[in-house]
């Protein structure tokens, strides 16, 4: 994952959520269509994409898509 734009494209294309740049810092519970299943699916996709295991506790603490991106790039 080399940019927040690539991360957002992954969410749009692979999760099918209608997000754009304005949703990056929005609280997850207000992102259109977001639910806990999307979180687990996204984490699995990010692990495949990055080739690393991601911290579930860190992901659960993330409150925005940017926060989840930070978990993905921090490994």
N, C-alpha and C positions, 0 to 999 in steps of 0.2 A: 504494500500500500504506500504509494509515493506522494499522495496529496489528499487534502480534504475533498477536492473535486472528484477524485477517483473513488473515494469513500462514498460520497453522495450518489455518484453514478451507480455504484454497487447496490445501494439501497433502492434506488429507482428501478434499475433493471432486474435485479435478482430477487428483491423482496416485493417489487411491484407497488411500492408506496409512492404516492404523489408528492414527493418532497422537492424543495429547491433550496437555494442558498439562504433564503430567509428562515428556514427551519433549523439551521445548524445550531443555533444557540437557544432554541425554543425548548421549554421543559418537555421531557419525553412524553408525559401524559397528555400534552396538547398537540403532539405531532399527529397529523391526520392518519388514521388507521393503525397507529402504533399499539402493540400489546406485548405481553410477556413472551408469546410464541415468537414474535419477530426478534426479540432480544436473543433468545437461544439460537434461532436460525442464523442471525447476523454473526453471533460469536463463532459458530461453526464455520461459516463462510470466511470470516476473517482469519481463523486459524489455518484454513486451507490456503488462503491467499498469502499469508505471511510466512507460513511454514513453522509457526511457533505456537505453543500453548499460551492462552491468554488467561489472566486472572479473573475468575468468576467473581470473587468478592469486589475487586476493583470495578468490574463492569456493573455490578449491582449498585455500587455507590455513585456511578455516573448519572447525572441528571439531565444531560443533553446529548445530542448526537455528537457534538464536538468532544464531549467527555468520553464517549465510547471510542471515537477516533483516537483520542490520546491514549486510551488503554491499548488499542491495537498497535500504535506505533511505539509505545513504551515497552511492549512485550510483557 
